[in-house]
Amino acid sequence: MINLTAKFHAKKGQEASLEALLSGMLTPTRNESGCIGYRLFNDQDNPNIFIFQEEFADQHAFDDHCQQPHFTSLLEQLEGLLEQEPEICLLSPLENKR
């Protein structure tokens, strides 16, 4: 299983544009066969920050996600909307660690 967060920092004044762009990822990604969970959040203390929590069945499913037209289009459309590069954090469940 692949678990990760992807954090996006919108430039001031670009929050609504970034939110619309990121929200457009929800349905097509959730329809991918290897997607287990895909949720978008907005930081309660900083409205410029958006975070995806993502869960994919395996590495193949995640790699497939990264090749989808909606994903590659997102990367192209982020130009000018972000304060900094997105932060990606891969997660390992502690209950599986012994």
N, C-alpha and C positions, 0 to 999 in steps of 0.2 A: 504494500500500500504506500502511496506517495501522499504526504500531507505537507502543505505549505501555506504561507501567507505572502501576499504581494501588496506592498504599501506604496501608495501614490500620493505625492504632495503637489496639489494644484497651485499654480501661480495665482496671486491675488487677482480677483476678478474673473478667473477661469473656472471657478468651482462648479457652476451649473453646466458648463460645456463638458468638463471632465466627468461629472456625474452621469450625464446623458450617454457619453461614450462608453463608460464602464458598465452602466446598466444594460446597454445593448449587448453585452457579452453573456448575460445571465441565461437567457433561453437557449441560444445555440449551444452553449457549453454544457448546460444541463442535459441536452439531448444527445450528447456524445455517449457512445456505448460504454466507455470506461470511466465516465464521471460518476462519482459516488455523492459528492457534495460540492456546491459552488455557491458561496454567499458573499454579498457585498455589504460592507459596513461603512459608516461615516463616524469619525472620531467625535464624541460628544463635546470634548474640550477644544477641538480645533477643526472647524468645518472645512479646512483646506486638505484634510487627510482622509483618504479613502483606502479601505483594506479589504482585499479578497481573502476569504478562508477557502482553501481548495483541497479536495480529496479525490484522488484518482486510484483506480484499481491496482495499477502497477506502473512501472517505468514506461512500458510500451504505450499505455493509455495516455500518460502525461506527454510523451514525445509526440504522439498523434495529435493531441490538443494543440501543441505548439506549431503544428503544420497546417492547422485548419485556416481557411480563408478569413474567418471572423477574428482570429488571433493575429494573423499577419497584418490584416487591415488595421487592427487596433494599434499595433506598433507604429505604423505609418502615420496614423492620425493623432498620436500623442505630441507630435512636434508643436512646440510653442505653448503647450498647456501645463507643463510640469516645471516645478521649481528646481527639481533635482531628479536624477535617475531613480526609477522604482527600486525599492528594497525588497529582495526576495529572501525569505527565510524558510529553509527546509526543516521540517519538524520530525522528531522521533518520539512515539508514544512511550512514556516512562513505564507503563505497565508491561511492555514487551522487553524491558531492559532488566537483566538479572545478573 
